[in-house]
Amino acid sequence: MSKIFHRSSTQIPLQAVAGDGAYLIDQNGKRYLDGCGGAAVSCLGHSDEFVKQAMHEQLDQLAYAHTGFFTSEPAETLASNLIAHAPGDLDRVYLVSGGSEAMESALKLARQYFIDKGEPHRHKVIARHQSYHGNTLGALATGGNKWRRAPYAPMLFETFHISPCYEYRHRAPNESSEHYGKRVANELEAEILKLGPESVMAFVAEPVVGATAGAVPAVEGYFKRIREICDQYGILLILDEVMCGMGRTGTLFACEQDGVAPDIMGIAKGLGAGYQPIGAMLCTREIANTIRDGAGYFKNGHTYLGHPMAAAAANAVLHRLKQDGLVDRSKQMGEKFKSALQDRFGDHPFVGDIRGRGLFIGIEIVEDRETKEPFDPAHKVHAHLKQKAMENGLMIYPGNGTKDGISGDHILLAPPFIITDDQIGELIDKLGQTFDEVFAA
């Protein structure tokens, strides 16, 4: 009997024993095409020799040094490389161990910034319904997904939520995308005025919403209006690119496609590509200098900040993404992939929407295409799709509560950037078989 406290208390998962490019292999030798990168993590697949070699070399030199005593060459190099490519005025990097740590640090930095700036009354956070920003308590409080928040609600600090930019569900029939985007963006200004501009600290959002809604991009112009509102009222814009960043949407940073830059950003997942746990918070020089001239240090810390092994792996991943052209490949293969999905599933009676950018694609499942009515949550369609896909040798990332945090199903597809044309065909065929088997039941 396993002594691991597994995600499910009723089912012990299969054991992965090897990785081969875009495939994982279980203890029985069965191969699974990784159609979701685990959780949009494995952007380089599971056996990248360049990354593995970088990790071996770092291990031979230095495995760990606590940042209370030392910095390290790989950490310094990674920070410099990230800032060299970062949008806007982002100028400092705080290396952590994952996405929740990155977003928790972002929230704490925003609060300390205003304290050190002499505006301690600013502490309120506005985010969006159907968002997800991590599982630590601060990040969970900021997220706007009902079922994830519900068990811990008494422990969460008060946050405020406005509508998501979710065109499929919420754009009116006779409303243009541009008008819709401005309408929902202007909800931020209304909420700021309601709360009192002098009390609001930050607005937090994912450029492309990941796990809770299934690769939902904002409409054109939405984030530009959001940026204008934040600037007008002196509020920090925190963008969560933990899942959608690092080339997943076809540019290294997802917000590049929206023509905006944040004051603070969280990244993770694809930064380490699964080879090491790592995340990062990026902030502007102005924020970093305010901390320097105020308290003199960021009042936050974790044991594995700037871990040399993790930083070395991430440097190698970043090299593969930029110098070796895999970000561009994500865009190119994403266009092929989305087109193939549209051809195969665009008219499927239970597919409501196929959306996303690059190799970050969501398929929303509905019971009725005309009314967009989702299946009864009791049917657990998303879970059945995952189970059947695994039987068919395909990994997909399922989600429920898509519509409103309670009802709705989707699957998220985020294959490695190294996926080939033949593997796209294999994925489409296995997904088609999965749909046939689930919806014929």
Secondary structure, DSSP 4 states (H G I P E B T S, - for coil): ---S--S-SS-PPPPEEEEETTEEEETT--EEEESSHHHHT-TT-S--HHHHHHHHHHHHH-S---TTT---HHHHHHHHHHHHH--TTEEEEEEESSHHHHHHHHHHHHHHHHHHHT-TT--EEEEETT----SSHHHHHH---HHHHGGGGGGSPP-EEE----HHHHS-TT--HHHHHHHHHHHHHHHHHHH-GGGEEEEEE-SEE-TTTTSEEPPTTHHHHHHHHHHHHT-EEEEEETTTTTTTTSSSSGGGGGT---SEEEE-GGGTTTSS--EEEEEEHHHHHHHHHTTSS-S---TTTT-HHHHHHHHHHHHHHHTT-HHHHHHHHHHHHHHHHHHHHTT-TTEEEEEEETTEEEEEE-SBTTTTBPPPGGG-HHHHHHHHHHHTTEE-EEEE-TTTSSS-EEEEE---TT--HHHHHHHHHHHHHHHHHHHT-
